[in-house]
Amino acid sequence: MSRNSTLLGLGLIGIGKPWGHAPRPVPSETEARALLEFACELGIRYFDTAPSYGDGLSEERLGCFVQSLPAAQRANLTIATKMGEHWDRAKGEPYAGHSFDALRRSLDRSMERLGRIDILQLHKTTPGALRSSDVRRAWEYAGSLGIARIGPSASDLESAWLALEDPRFSVMQVPYNAANPAFGPVIDQAVLRGVSVMVNRPFAMGSLVADGTDKRQAFQFVLARQPAVILTGTVSRDHLRENWEAFHDYSSSRKV
């Protein structure tokens, strides 16, 4: 693997709903846009969202921002979202649902908000969902919309291993950090098979940093597995700059 082949991406759950080890308030529209602008200025080109991140708010904010950019700049961004987790407005919370009708409606709304989807992941993946005919139909529907890169966002090992056997999947998102190393062998196999792995929670939702772990060490632990993307989930521009610098302090020093 060549130096700097792993990208730092921005996970956008925090611009839609409170999230993290110490949840921060959802930023205002102005603050969210400033974060996205700053991310692009730093050089971040991969953005990860989902319709359940605050009743579509995260997708809506990202979509409005991306569609305001010049075409050449838009073309350099990768927009990743999900299907399979929905928002209950009455309860103000997300819920999982993998029926074809629910997935189709969710995907249509995501396309409307975002304008385009480069990577689509199955949210709240389970072995049963991966084997479901409804989910299979939803993948086919996604293909009809021109979405070619698909795969699971898995949080359990059984689903992740099962997904690796599916030739349709070219991407996979999993959690991985020093406090939760269980997905290491899955990542290794995925990389060997040419599946692009997106790692979330590199700081364990911030708890590693709160406990005193240096961000460079946290990134070093994840980068050793050679994922395609590491997602940072901050909504603070200061923290994003710190993460960017810590990521590149280590990744730029790796040997070919």
C-alpha positions in Angstrom: 0.0 0.0 0.0 1.4 3.4 -0.9 1.7 6.3 1.5 -1.4 8.4 2.1 -3.7 6.0 0.3 -6.2 6.1 3.2 -8.4 9.2 3.2 -9.8 11.1 6.1 -13.6 11.6 5.7 -16.2 13.5 7.6 -19.1 11.7 9.2 -22.1 14.0 9.5 -24.3 12.5 12.2 -23.6 15.5 14.4 -25.1 18.1 12.0 -28.4 16.2 12.2 -28.7 15.0 15.8 -26.7 15.0 19.1 -24.0 12.2 19.1 -20.8 11.1 20.7 -19.2 10.4 24.0 -20.3 13.8 25.2 -23.1 14.8 22.8 -22.9 18.4 21.5 -26.0 20.4 20.5 -26.9 20.2 16.8 -25.3 23.2 15.1 -27.3 25.9 13.4 -27.6 26.0 9.7 -24.9 28.6 9.5 -22.6 26.6 11.7 -23.2 23.4 9.7 -22.4 25.1 6.5 -19.2 26.7 7.9 -18.1 23.2 9.0 -18.7 21.8 5.5 -16.9 24.7 3.9 -14.0 24.3 6.3 -13.8 20.6 5.7 -13.4 21.2 1.9 -10.8 23.9 2.6 -8.8 21.3 4.6 -9.0 18.9 1.7 -11.7 16.4 2.9 -13.5 14.9 -0.1 -15.5 12.1 1.5 -18.7 12.9 3.3 -20.9 10.2 5.1 -24.5 10.8 6.1 -27.8 9.0 6.5 -31.5 9.8 6.4 -31.9 8.9 10.1 -29.4 11.5 11.2 -32.1 13.9 12.5 -35.1 13.3 10.2 -33.1 13.9 7.1 -31.5 17.1 8.4 -27.9 15.9 7.9 -28.7 14.8 4.3 -30.6 18.0 3.6 -27.7 20.2 4.9 -25.1 18.3 3.0 -27.2 18.3 -0.2 -27.8 22.0 -0.1 -24.1 22.6 0.4 -22.9 20.3 -2.3 -25.4 21.6 -4.9 -24.2 25.2 -4.2 -20.6 24.3 -5.3 -19.3 24.7 -8.8 -19.6 21.6 -10.9 -15.9 20.9 -10.9 -15.7 21.0 -7.1 -18.8 18.8 -6.8 -17.2 16.2 -9.0 -14.3 15.8 -6.7 -16.5 14.9 -3.7 -17.7 11.4 -2.7 -21.2 11.4 -1.2 -22.1 8.3 0.9 -25.4 7.7 2.5 -27.5 4.8 3.8 -30.9 3.1 3.8 -32.5 0.9 6.4 -32.8 3.3 9.4 -35.7 5.7 9.4 -36.9 8.5 11.7 -40.0 8.4 13.9 -41.2 12.0 14.1 -43.7 11.3 16.9 -41.0 9.8 19.1 -38.1 11.9 17.8 -35.9 8.8 17.4 -34.7 6.4 14.7 -35.9 2.9 14.0 -34.8 0.1 11.7 -36.9 -1.1 8.8 -35.9 -3.2 5.8 -39.1 -3.7 3.9 -38.7 -2.9 0.2 -41.3 -0.1 0.3 -39.6 1.6 3.2 -36.2 1.3 1.6 -37.4 2.6 -1.8 -39.1 5.6 -0.2 -36.1 6.3 1.9 -33.8 6.1 -1.1 -36.0 8.4 -3.2 -36.0 11.0 -0.4 -32.2 10.7 -0.1 -31.7 11.3 -3.8 -33.9 14.4 -3.6 -31.9 15.8 -0.8 -28.5 14.9 -2.0 -28.8 15.2 -5.8 -26.6 12.2 -6.2 -25.3 9.2 -4.2 -21.9 7.7 -4.9 -21.9 5.1 -2.2 -25.0 3.5 -0.6 -24.8 1.4 2.5 -27.4 -0.8 4.3 -28.0 0.8 7.7 -28.7 -1.4 10.8 -27.4 -4.4 8.9 -28.3 -7.9 10.2 -27.7 -11.3 8.7 -31.5 -11.6 8.1 -31.6 -8.3 6.2 -28.6 -9.3 4.0 -30.5 -12.4 3.0 -33.8 -10.6 2.5 -35.5 -10.5 -0.9 -36.8 -7.0 0.0 -33.2 -5.8 0.5 -32.2 -7.5 -2.7 -34.9 -5.6 -4.6 -33.8 -2.4 -2.9 -30.2 -2.9 -4.2 -31.6 -3.5 -7.7 -33.7 -0.3 -7.4 -30.6 1.6 -6.3 -28.8 0.2 -9.4 -31.6 1.6 -11.6 -30.9 5.0 -10.1 -27.3 4.7 -11.2 -25.8 3.9 -7.8 -23.1 1.4 -8.4 -21.1 1.2 -5.2 -23.1 -0.6 -2.5 -22.5 -2.6 0.7 -23.3 -2.8 4.4 -22.7 -0.5 7.4 -22.2 -3.4 9.8 -21.9 -3.3 13.6 -21.9 -7.1 14.2 -19.3 -9.6 13.0 -21.7 -12.1 11.6 -23.1 -9.6 9.2 -19.7 -8.3 8.2 -18.4 -11.8 7.4 -21.5 -12.7 5.5 -21.3 -9.5 3.4 -17.8 -10.4 2.4 -19.1 -13.4 0.5 -21.5 -11.3 -1.6 -19.9 -10.3 -4.9 -22.3 -7.3 -5.3 -20.6 -5.4 -2.5 -17.6 -3.2 -3.2 -17.7 -1.2 0.1 -18.2 -1.9 3.8 -18.4 0.4 6.8 -17.4 -1.0 10.3 -16.4 0.4 13.7 -12.7 -0.1 14.6 -10.5 1.4 17.3 -8.2 0.3 20.1 -11.1 -0.2 22.5 -13.0 -2.2 19.9 -10.6 -4.2 17.7 -12.9 -7.1 16.9 -13.4 -6.1 13.2 -9.6 -6.2 12.5 -9.7 -9.6 10.7 -12.8 -8.5 8.7 -11.0 -5.4 7.5 -7.9 -7.4 6.5 -10.0 -9.8 4.5 -12.0 -7.0 2.9 -8.8 -5.2 1.8 -7.4 -8.5 0.3 -10.7 -9.0 -1.7 -10.6 -5.4 -3.0 -13.5 -4.2 -0.9 -13.2 -0.6 0.2 -13.5 -0.3 4.0 -14.8 2.8 5.7 -13.9 2.8 9.4 -16.1 4.7 11.8 -15.5 5.6 15.5 -11.7 5.8 15.3 -11.8 7.5 18.7 -14.6 5.3 20.1 -17.1 8.2 19.9 -14.5 10.4 21.6 -14.0 8.2 24.7 -10.4 7.3 23.8 -9.4 11.0 23.5 -11.3 11.8 26.8 -9.3 9.0 28.4 -6.0 10.6 27.3 -5.2 8.7 24.1 -3.2 10.8 21.6 -5.1 11.2 18.4 -2.1 10.3 16.3 -1.9 7.0 18.2 -5.6 6.4 17.6 -5.1 7.0 13.9 -2.0 4.8 13.8 -4.0 1.9 15.2 -6.6 2.1 12.5 -4.2 3.0 9.6 -2.3 -0.3 10.2 -5.3 -2.1 8.7 -5.2 0.0 5.5 -8.8 1.0 5.2 -9.9 3.2 2.3 -11.4 5.9 4.6 -11.4 6.8 8.3 -14.4 8.8 9.3 -14.1 11.6 11.9 -17.5 12.6 13.3 -16.8 16.0 14.9 -19.0 19.1 14.5 -16.2 21.5 15.8 -14.0 23.2 13.2 -11.2 23.3 15.8 -11.5 19.6 16.5 -11.6 18.9 12.8 -8.4 20.8 12.2 -6.8 18.9 15.1 -8.0 15.6 13.6 -6.7 16.5 10.1 -3.3 17.5 11.5 -3.1 14.4 13.7 -4.1 12.1 10.8 -1.5 13.6 8.4 1.2 13.8 11.1 1.2 10.1 11.2 0.1 9.1 7.7 2.6 11.3 6.0 5.4 9.6 7.9 4.5 6.0 6.9 6.9 4.1 4.8 5.8 2.8 1.3 
